[in-house]
Amino acid sequence: MSKRVAILTGGGDVPGLNMCIKSLVYQLIDSTYEPIGVRKGWQGMINYNPADPSAYSEHFIELTKNMVRSIDRTPGSFLHSSRLDPRKLGPELVPEFMDAKDLEYHDSTDHILQVITALGFQAVIVLGDDDMLDFAAHLSQEGAPVVAIPKTIHNNILGTDYTLGFSTGLARGVSLIHELRALAGSREQILVVETFAAQSGYSTLLMSWLAGADRTIIPEVEYDPERLAYLLLQDKSQTPANYAVLVATDGSRPEPGKLDKYADLFSEPAGNTDMPLNFLGNGMLGSGLIAAKLLSHICGEEVFSQPLTYMLRSGSPDGQDLLGAANFALTAVHLINQGRFGRMTAFVQEKMWTDVDLEVVLGDAKTIDIAKWYDQERYVPKLSLIWSA
């Protein structure tokens, strides 16, 4: 029987990702498996043609302990990453050998299953966010021997109370908000800190509360820019250094009726980009910049904004994420040793380090309890939120 085990990463990078890859390689080799890295996530499998083995080294790498010995000291993904759903490949992403260019969308599930069989993978370990694990669950349902590891700074994956990268992203966000706070105080201005693109304000609320920000806007609750401006001006006047801090999830949006009133503000490109400020088509672009422009106009003073997205994903992992990476890796290899596939490693408060059915990720997206965790009138997190951490 083949002892080959594939490892791939996808979605946004998080601190601790390379530590997890390293731990997997060490544990797999010690368990007499042959760890094979897949380059650029699902893209590596999609672009490999089993009929042309000469292209193997372009998409796969045979991992050794010496090769990964020092990767835990660097951010990013040693195996590189990509964001795509293999079930919905646009024509530009479909390799020539698939001969499917005439389709609007191509489902490459069967091809990936073919690659797994052709290369003799006894297991496929997927380190991914909710979108990545959604396809991993689908692949498992189709018969692939999948084990998943949840990693995202959003901590929004069903079935686990902790995801790899969440702890460091939270700590870095708090630290960066404090650093920017000094600039806001120096300039006596309102500061808008944009966290990351997300459908849930869970981690943004925690970050904002721990950093002592004045106000927070999240995707779940549309905000009234005029009321928000009024509250921030109050905060500013009551602060000795005459400044205020707003933390915004990229995905938060103003009330539609209010936007109509300020439509003229969004007719020009934003800053040095070619993307117009009117982001209502997808609601996920530059929410912090939108809020800053509205506040500046309403308050009649300069408001500056700073996105943190990539800064939160980089840097050295903290102790929790180092421990999480190692324990998730150990749990994943135990599952493979036991022949238990279709599982996801997890941290559940009552059970500590454990595993759950991978199909749990296919449920409705994890959301926050607005009534319990967020004051919609004041745009602030409620203190009871600490119990959710």
Stockholm file with secondary structure:
# STOCKHOLM 1.0

chainA/1-389         MSKRVAILTGGGDVPGLNMCIKSLVYQLIDSTYEPIGVRKGWQGMINYNPADPSAYSEHFIELTKNMVRSIDRTPGSFLHSSRLDPRKLGPELVPEFMDAKDLEYHDSTDHILQVITALGFQAVIVLGDDDMLDFAAHLSQEGAPVVAIPKTIHNNILGTDYTLGFSTGLARGVSLIHELRALAGSREQILVVETFAAQSGYSTLLMSWLAGADRTIIPEVEYDPERLAYLLLQDKSQTPANYAVLVATDGSRPEPGKLDKYADLFSEPAGNTDMPLNFLGNGMLGSGLIAAKLLSHICGEEVFSQPLTYMLRSGSPDGQDLLGAANFALTAVHLINQGRFGRMTAFVQEKMWTDVDLEVVLGDAKTIDIAKWYDQERYVPKLSLIWSA
#=GR chainA/1-389 SS CCCEEEEEECSSCCTTHHHHHHHHHHHHHHTTCEEEEETTTHHHHHTCCTTCGGGHHHHEEECCHHHHTTGGGSCSCTTCCCCCCTTSBCGGGSCGGGCCTTSSSBCCHHHHHHHHHHTTEEEEEEEECHHHHHHHHHHHHTTCCEEEEEBCTTCCCTTCSCCBTHHHHHHHHHHHHHHHHHHHHHHTCEEEEEEEECSCCHHHHHHHHHHTCSEEECTTSCBCHHHHHHHHHHHHHTSTTCCEEEEEEETCCBCHHHHHHTGGGGSSBCTTSSSBSCCTTTSCSCHHHHHHHHHHHHHTSCEEEEECHHHHHCSCCCHHHHHHHHHHHHHHHHHHHTTCCSEEEEEETTTEEEEEEGGGGGSSCCCCCHHHHEETTTTEECGGGGGGC
#=GC SS_cons         CCCEEEEEECSSCCTTHHHHHHHHHHHHHHTTCEEEEETTTHHHHHTCCTTCGGGHHHHEEECCHHHHTTGGGSCSCTTCCCCCCTTSBCGGGSCGGGCCTTSSSBCCHHHHHHHHHHTTEEEEEEEECHHHHHHHHHHHHTTCCEEEEEBCTTCCCTTCSCCBTHHHHHHHHHHHHHHHHHHHHHHTCEEEEEEEECSCCHHHHHHHHHHTCSEEECTTSCBCHHHHHHHHHHHHHTSTTCCEEEEEEETCCBCHHHHHHTGGGGSSBCTTSSSBSCCTTTSCSCHHHHHHHHHHHHHTSCEEEEECHHHHHCSCCCHHHHHHHHHHHHHHHHHHHTTCCSEEEEEETTTEEEEEEGGGGGSSCCCCCHHHHEETTTTEECGGGGGGC
//
